[in-house]
Amino acid sequence: MKYVYAYIRVSTIRQGEHGCSLAEQRFAIENYAKRQDLIIKQWFEEKETAAKRGRTVFTNMLSLLVKGKAQGVIIHKIDRGARNLKDWADLGSLIDKGIEVHFAHESLDMQSRGGRLAADIQAVVAADFIRNLRDEVKKGFRGRLRQGLYPLPAPIGYTDQGRGLPKLPDPVKAPLIQRAFKLYATGKYNLDTLNEVMYQAGLRNRSGNRISRTGLSIILNNEFYIGIIHIASANEHYQGIHEPLIKKSLFDQVQDILHSRTKNTGLKHEFRYRKTIKCLHCHYNLIAERQKGIVYYRCQTKICPRTCVREDAIDQQIREMLDMLCVPEEEIKILELELEYLQAERFQHREELLRGAELNLANIDIRITRLTDAYIDRLIDKEAFDQRNQKLLQERIAATEALEEVQLQITASDDRTRKFLELIKAISINRKKADETENRDLLKTVTSNFLIDGKKLVFELKNPFHELAFNPSFINGGPYRYRSRTKQIQPRQITQELFKLIHDKELPNDELGKQAT
């Protein structure tokens, strides 16, 4: 009687738990052992593919066979033992050493030349089957990618919907992913501090545990959140059809910080006016420091006075300056009406320009049509047609660009006027509810310089904010013929300054929109 090992295998854990292949292999091997008078000394069961080398159970069994722990091994079929030629070569080396290798399903004499040849052919066929299967899987994989689908488990923040369907944002984790990107883009957090904040907020991995530092870095580098599928193994990019969670501009800010293109100040003190206030004399930024709980700002150059100013004093001067820009609610309504009137006058002129540009474009199209008809009727030759047609096409491009420019000016002027009014309302009505940081941002919007001379802030207001702040008022004294005793704005003068501002583009549109919001 000979003592042998028995080896059974399936490709996946799911097949082993829910399938019947292992039981069928065990039954066939037991019957084969009885017929051949072999005693099974030990069973080796594995749930792993044989397409690649490195199977733990299989390698351990071969090692025991080489040490002489058993006289041979019974395997159900050749493809159960090896689907790659390297593992098949290891089995062949066992046979050369006199160790018996039996296959319960195939009637092959592995001690004969013909049996070895037949087994080699079947092993090559099994290896080729794996190659073909791998190619088909890759083909289907890339087909899904070209459709914009991600055929892998959804990243954190998305949920799987099944085959052939795009990933959907997770209603719980998607807002947390968005928050993680926004917080890191501020430059106030590093990976460790951000990881702690997001853990407290409830962000977890697929297993429900804390996301590791490396896992958080993978999330912040994953282009899937902006709608791009990146296959790192092949370094290929595909446009996904899933809904992006963040904008590309925010993703780029995060990448700049991650790759040290933008300085991360997450471990430094954050002062309200850091890199904001400059010295009037040397135009260097004032340096902030905290002494006994109070924040001071001072210029560090030798040629400037060594005067320092407290942060709360700066807050008070900013509030006083914003008070100068406050407009009563009833005067805001007057300003709105006056702006609408002047806007209508200005837009009427632009509409005339628009009609002229449209008429010019229509005339060029008519000339092109007539030229084409003349060429078809052979009234002009091809050389003359090409020269005139090229000239007309260039004129048409110029006319189209002129038309688009007029349309853009009309839209931009209307948008800037609306945002200006919203900013005035924010300063006048909602300023008392704003904190000191919001007041700082408001003042940076309406000023062109933010300087300090000793302990006094020096502002240079942009127009028409200058008209609002320094509109003359008369508190006492005798009657004045042309001006009111109380402070009143001059709507027509201010609105004229506003339209000059819009025309000259002195005030950035994005700043108006950001502060008005």
C-alpha positions in Angstrom: 0.0 0.0 0.0 1.3 3.5 -0.9 0.6 6.6 1.0 -0.3 9.6 -1.1 -1.5 13.2 -0.8 -4.8 14.3 -2.3 -5.1 17.9 -3.8 -8.4 19.6 -4.7 -8.8 23.2 -5.8 -11.4 25.8 -6.9 -10.5 29.3 -8.3 -12.4 31.5 -5.8 -13.6 31.4 -2.3 -17.2 31.9 -3.5 -16.9 28.7 -5.6 -15.6 26.9 -2.5 -18.4 28.1 -0.2 -21.4 27.9 -2.5 -20.4 25.4 -5.2 -20.2 21.6 -5.3 -16.9 21.3 -7.2 -14.8 20.5 -4.1 -17.1 17.7 -3.1 -17.2 16.2 -6.6 -13.4 16.3 -6.8 -13.1 14.6 -3.3 -15.5 11.9 -4.4 -13.7 11.1 -7.6 -10.2 11.0 -5.9 -11.5 8.7 -3.2 -12.9 6.3 -5.8 -9.6 6.4 -7.8 -7.6 5.7 -4.6 -9.7 2.6 -3.9 -9.2 1.3 -7.4 -5.5 1.8 -7.3 -5.0 0.6 -3.7 -3.7 3.9 -2.6 -4.1 5.3 1.0 -4.8 9.1 1.2 -2.5 10.3 4.0 -3.5 14.0 3.9 -5.9 16.2 2.0 -4.8 19.6 0.6 -7.7 22.0 -0.2 -7.1 25.4 -1.9 -9.4 28.2 -3.0 -7.2 30.1 -5.4 -6.6 30.4 -9.1 -3.9 28.3 -10.8 -3.3 30.8 -13.5 -0.4 32.3 -11.5 2.4 30.9 -9.4 2.6 31.3 -5.7 -0.3 29.2 -4.4 0.5 28.6 -0.7 -1.1 25.2 -0.2 0.2 23.8 -3.5 3.7 25.0 -2.8 3.7 23.5 0.7 2.5 20.2 -0.7 5.3 20.1 -3.3 7.8 20.8 -0.6 6.6 17.9 1.5 6.7 15.6 -1.5 10.3 16.5 -2.2 11.1 15.7 1.5 9.6 12.2 1.0 6.7 12.7 3.4 4.5 10.8 0.9 5.0 8.6 -2.1 2.8 10.5 -4.5 -0.2 12.8 -5.0 -3.6 12.4 -6.6 -5.1 15.4 -8.4 -8.6 15.4 -10.0 -7.6 16.8 -13.4 -4.5 18.4 -15.0 -6.0 21.9 -14.9 -6.8 21.5 -11.2 -3.1 21.1 -10.6 -1.6 23.6 -12.9 -2.9 26.2 -15.4 0.5 27.8 -15.9 3.5 26.0 -17.4 5.9 26.8 -14.5 3.7 24.9 -12.0 3.4 22.1 -14.6 7.2 22.0 -14.8 7.4 21.6 -11.0 5.0 18.6 -11.3 7.2 17.2 -14.1 10.3 17.5 -11.9 8.5 15.4 -9.2 7.9 12.6 -11.7 11.5 12.7 -12.8 12.5 12.2 -9.1 10.3 9.1 -8.9 7.4 10.6 -7.1 4.1 9.4 -8.5 1.6 11.9 -9.9 -2.0 10.6 -10.5 -4.9 12.3 -12.2 -8.3 10.8 -11.2 -10.1 12.0 -14.3 -7.6 11.2 -17.0 -6.3 7.6 -17.6 -2.7 8.6 -18.2 0.4 6.6 -17.4 2.8 9.3 -16.2 5.7 6.9 -16.1 5.5 6.3 -19.9 6.7 8.7 -22.7 3.3 8.7 -24.4 1.5 9.5 -21.1 3.8 12.3 -20.4 3.4 13.7 -23.9 -0.5 13.6 -23.7 -0.3 15.3 -20.3 2.0 18.0 -21.6 -0.4 18.7 -24.4 -3.3 19.0 -22.0 -1.2 21.3 -19.8 -0.4 23.6 -22.7 -4.1 23.7 -23.7 -5.0 24.6 -20.1 -2.4 27.4 -20.1 -3.7 28.7 -23.5 -7.2 28.7 -22.1 -6.1 31.0 -19.3 -4.4 33.3 -21.7 -7.5 33.5 -23.9 -9.7 34.0 -20.9 -7.4 36.8 -19.6 -7.5 38.6 -23.0 -11.3 38.4 -23.1 -11.6 39.8 -19.6 -9.3 42.6 -20.5 -11.3 43.3 -23.6 -14.6 43.5 -21.7 -12.8 45.6 -19.0 -11.6 48.2 -21.4 -15.0 48.2 -23.2 -16.6 49.2 -20.0 -14.0 51.9 -19.4 -14.6 53.3 -22.9 -18.3 53.5 -22.1 -17.4 55.6 -19.0 -18.2 52.8 -16.5 -15.9 51.7 -13.7 -15.9 47.9 -13.6 -14.3 47.8 -10.1 -15.6 48.3 -6.6 -16.8 51.9 -6.1 -14.4 54.3 -4.3 -15.3 55.7 -0.9 -18.1 58.2 -1.4 -19.9 56.2 -4.2 -22.1 53.1 -4.2 -22.3 50.2 -6.7 -25.4 49.8 -8.7 -24.6 46.6 -10.6 -23.1 45.7 -13.9 -23.5 48.1 -16.7 -24.5 51.0 -14.4 -22.5 54.0 -13.3 -21.5 54.5 -9.6 -23.8 56.8 -7.7 -22.8 59.2 -4.9 -23.3 57.8 -1.4 -25.8 60.0 0.4 -23.8 59.7 3.6 -20.1 59.5 2.6 -20.2 61.8 -0.5 -20.7 65.0 1.5 -17.8 63.9 3.8 -15.5 63.4 0.8 -16.4 66.9 -0.4 -15.7 68.3 3.0 -12.3 66.6 3.2 -11.2 68.2 -0.1 -12.4 71.6 0.9 -10.7 71.5 4.3 -7.4 70.3 2.9 -7.5 73.0 0.1 -7.4 75.6 2.8 -3.8 74.7 3.7 -4.6 74.6 7.4 -4.6 70.8 7.7 -2.1 68.0 7.0 -3.0 64.4 6.4 -2.9 63.5 10.2 -5.0 66.4 11.4 -7.5 66.1 8.5 -7.8 62.3 9.2 -8.7 63.1 12.8 -11.3 65.7 11.8 -12.9 63.4 9.2 -13.0 60.5 11.6 -14.8 62.7 14.1 -17.2 63.7 11.3 -18.0 60.0 10.6 -15.9 59.1 7.6 -15.1 55.4 7.5 -13.6 52.9 5.1 -15.5 50.0 3.5 -15.0 47.9 6.6 -16.4 50.6 8.9 -13.0 51.3 10.4 -10.9 54.5 10.5 -9.3 55.4 7.2 -5.5 55.2 7.3 -3.2 58.0 6.5 -2.3 56.3 3.2 -6.0 55.7 2.4 -6.7 59.4 2.9 -3.9 60.3 0.6 -5.3 57.9 -2.0 -8.7 59.6 -1.8 -7.2 63.1 -2.2 -5.2 61.9 -5.3 -8.1 60.0 -6.9 -9.3 61.6 -10.1 -12.5 59.6 -10.0 -14.0 62.4 -7.8 -13.8 64.9 -10.7 -15.2 62.4 -13.3 -12.0 60.8 -14.6 -11.3 57.1 -14.4 -7.6 56.4 -13.9 -6.2 52.9 -14.3 -2.9 53.1 -12.5 -1.5 49.7 -13.6 -1.7 50.8 -17.3 -1.5 54.6 -16.6 -4.7 55.0 -18.7 -7.4 57.7 -18.3 -11.0 57.5 -19.4 -13.9 60.0 -19.1 -16.5 58.6 -16.7 -20.2 59.1 -16.9 -20.7 59.1 -13.1 -21.5 62.3 -11.3 -18.4 64.2 -10.0 -18.3 65.1 -6.4 -15.8 68.0 -6.6 -14.7 70.6 -9.2 -11.4 70.3 -11.0 -10.3 73.7 -9.6 -10.6 72.3 -6.1 -8.9 69.1 -7.0 -6.0 71.1 -8.5 -5.6 73.1 -5.3 -5.4 69.9 -3.3 -2.8 68.5 -5.7 -0.7 71.6 -5.4 -0.6 71.2 -1.6 0.0 67.5 -1.7 2.9 67.8 -4.1 4.4 70.9 -2.3 3.6 73.3 -5.1 1.6 75.3 -2.6 2.9 75.8 1.0 0.8 73.9 3.6 0.5 76.0 6.7 -1.4 73.4 8.6 1.0 73.4 11.5 1.4 77.2 11.8 -0.6 79.8 13.7 -3.4 81.4 11.7 -3.7 85.2 12.2 -6.6 87.2 10.8 -4.5 89.7 8.9 -1.5 87.6 8.0 -0.2 88.5 4.5 -2.9 91.2 4.3 -1.6 94.4 5.8 1.5 96.1 4.5 3.7 98.9 5.9 3.1 102.3 4.3 6.8 103.0 4.3 8.5 99.8 3.0 5.5 98.0 1.6 6.4 94.7 3.4 3.8 92.6 5.1 3.4 93.1 8.8 4.5 90.2 11.0 2.0 88.9 13.5 2.8 87.5 17.0 0.8 86.6 20.0 1.8 88.0 23.4 -0.2 87.1 26.5 -3.2 86.1 24.4 -3.2 89.4 22.4 -2.2 89.5 18.7 0.2 92.3 17.6 1.3 93.3 14.1 4.6 95.1 13.5 7.0 95.8 10.7 10.4 94.1 11.0 12.5 96.3 8.7 15.1 98.5 10.4 14.2 101.7 8.5 10.6 101.7 9.7 9.2 102.8 13.0 9.1 100.1 15.6 5.4 100.8 16.4 3.1 97.8 16.8 -0.7 97.7 16.5 -3.1 95.4 18.2 -5.4 93.2 16.2 -8.5 94.4 18.0 -7.5 98.0 17.1 -7.4 97.1 13.4 -10.8 95.5 13.8 -12.2 98.7 15.2 -10.8 100.8 12.4 -12.2 98.4 9.8 -15.7 98.7 11.4 -15.4 102.5 11.3 -14.5 102.4 7.6 -17.4 100.1 6.8 -19.7 102.4 8.7 -18.7 105.1 6.2 -19.9 102.9 3.4 -23.3 102.1 4.9 -26.3 103.4 3.0 -29.8 103.7 4.5 -32.3 101.2 3.2 -34.5 103.9 1.6 -31.6 105.4 -0.2 -30.6 101.9 -1.5 -34.1 101.7 -3.1 -33.4 105.1 -4.7 -30.0 103.9 -5.9 -31.6 100.8 -7.4 -34.1 102.9 -9.4 -31.4 105.3 -10.6 -29.2 102.4 -11.6 -32.1 100.8 -13.6 -32.6 104.1 -15.4 -29.0 104.6 -16.3 -28.6 101.0 -17.2 -31.5 101.3 -19.6 -29.9 104.2 -21.3 -26.5 102.5 -21.7 -28.1 99.2 -22.8 -30.2 101.0 -25.4 -26.9 102.2 -27.1 -25.5 98.7 -26.9 -28.6 97.2 -28.4 -28.2 99.5 -31.3 -24.6 98.2 -31.7 -25.9 94.7 -31.4 -28.5 95.2 -34.2 -25.7 96.8 -36.3 -23.4 93.8 -35.8 -26.2 91.4 -36.6 -27.1 93.3 -39.8 -23.4 93.3 -40.8 -23.2 89.6 -40.3 -26.4 89.0 -42.3 -25.1 91.1 -45.2 -21.9 89.1 -45.3 -23.9 85.8 -45.5 -25.9 87.3 -48.4 -22.7 88.2 -50.2 -21.3 84.7 -49.7 -24.5 83.2 -51.1 -24.5 85.5 -54.2 -20.8 84.7 -54.7 -21.5 80.9 -54.6 -24.5 81.3 -57.0 -22.2 83.3 -59.4 -19.6 80.5 -59.3 -22.3 77.8 -59.9 -23.6 79.8 -62.9 -20.0 80.1 -64.1 -20.0 83.8 -64.1 -16.6 83.8 -62.4 -13.8 81.4 -62.5 -12.5 79.3 -59.6 -9.5 81.4 -58.8 -11.6 84.6 -58.5 -14.2 82.7 -56.4 -11.5 81.4 -54.0 -10.0 84.8 -53.5 -13.3 86.6 -52.8 -14.7 83.7 -50.8 -11.6 83.7 -48.5 -12.0 87.4 -48.0 -15.7 87.1 -47.2 -15.0 84.3 -44.7 -12.5 86.4 -42.9 -14.9 89.3 -42.8 -17.6 86.9 -41.4 -15.3 85.7 -38.6 -14.5 89.3 -37.6 -18.2 90.2 -37.7 -19.1 87.1 -35.6 -16.4 88.0 -33.0 -17.7 91.6 -32.9 -21.2 90.3 -32.3 -20.1 88.0 -29.5 -18.1 90.8 -27.9 -21.2 93.1 -27.8 -23.3 90.3 -26.4 -20.7 89.5 -23.7 -20.4 93.2 -22.7 -24.2 93.5 -22.2 -24.3 90.3 -20.1 -21.2 91.2 -18.1 -22.4 94.8 -17.4 -25.8 93.6 -16.1 -24.2 90.9 -13.9 -21.6 93.3 -12.4 -24.3 95.9 -11.7 -26.4 93.4 -9.9 -23.5 92.2 -7.8 -22.5 95.7 -7.0 -25.9 96.3 -5.5 -25.7 93.1 -3.6 -22.4 94.1 -2.1 -23.8 97.5 -1.0 -26.6 95.7 0.7 -24.2 93.3 2.4 -22.2 96.2 3.8 -25.2 98.3 4.8 -27.8 95.8 6.0 -26.0 92.6 7.0 -22.6 94.0 8.2 -23.7 94.0 11.9 -24.2 90.2 11.7 -20.7 89.6 10.1 -17.7 88.6 12.0 -14.3 90.3 11.9 -13.0 87.9 9.1 -16.0 88.7 6.9 -15.4 92.5 7.6 -11.8 92.1 6.5 -12.9 90.4 3.2 -15.5 93.1 2.6 -12.9 95.8 3.0 -10.4 94.1 0.8 -13.0 94.1 -2.0 -13.7 97.8 -1.9 -10.1 99.0 -1.4 -7.1 98.9 -3.7 -4.5 99.3 -0.9 -4.5 97.9 2.6 -1.6 99.8 4.4 -0.8 100.9 7.9 1.1 104.0 9.0 2.1 103.6 12.7 -1.2 102.6 14.3 -3.5 104.0 11.7 -4.9 102.1 8.7 -4.6 103.8 5.3 -7.2 102.9 2.8 -7.6 103.9 -0.9 -11.2 103.2 -1.8 -12.2 102.2 -5.3 -14.8 104.1 -7.2 -17.8 104.3 -6.7 -17.2 103.3 -3.1 -15.1 106.5 -2.7 -18.3 108.5 -3.5 -20.3 106.6 -1.0 -17.7 107.1 1.8 -16.8 110.7 1.3 -20.1 112.2 0.1 -20.2 115.6 1.8 -22.5 116.2 4.8 -23.3 119.2 6.9 -24.0 118.6 10.5 -24.2 122.2 11.7 -24.0 125.8 10.4 -26.4 128.0 8.4 -28.7 126.9 5.6 -27.0 125.9 2.4 -28.6 126.7 -0.8 -27.8 123.6 -2.9 -27.0 120.8 -0.4 -29.0 119.2 2.4 -28.0 119.6 6.0 -28.1 115.9 6.5 -26.0 113.4 4.7 -27.5 112.1 1.5 -26.1 110.2 -1.4 -26.1 111.5 -4.9 -27.6 108.6 -7.0 -26.9 110.0 -10.4 -23.2 110.8 -9.6 -22.6 107.4 -8.0 -24.3 105.5 -10.7 -22.3 107.3 -13.4 -19.1 106.3 -11.5 -20.5 102.7 -11.3 -20.9 102.5 -15.1 -17.5 103.9 -15.6 -16.2 101.2 -13.2 -18.0 98.5 -15.2 -16.8 99.9 -18.5 -13.1 100.2 -17.3 -13.3 96.8 -15.5 -11.5 98.2 -12.4 -13.3 95.9 -9.9 -12.9 92.1 -10.6 -16.2 90.4 -11.2 -15.3 87.3 -9.2 -14.5 89.5 -6.1 -17.9 91.2 -6.4 -19.7 87.9 -6.6 -17.8 86.3 -3.8 -18.3 89.1 -1.3 -21.9 89.7 -2.3 -22.6 86.1 -1.6 
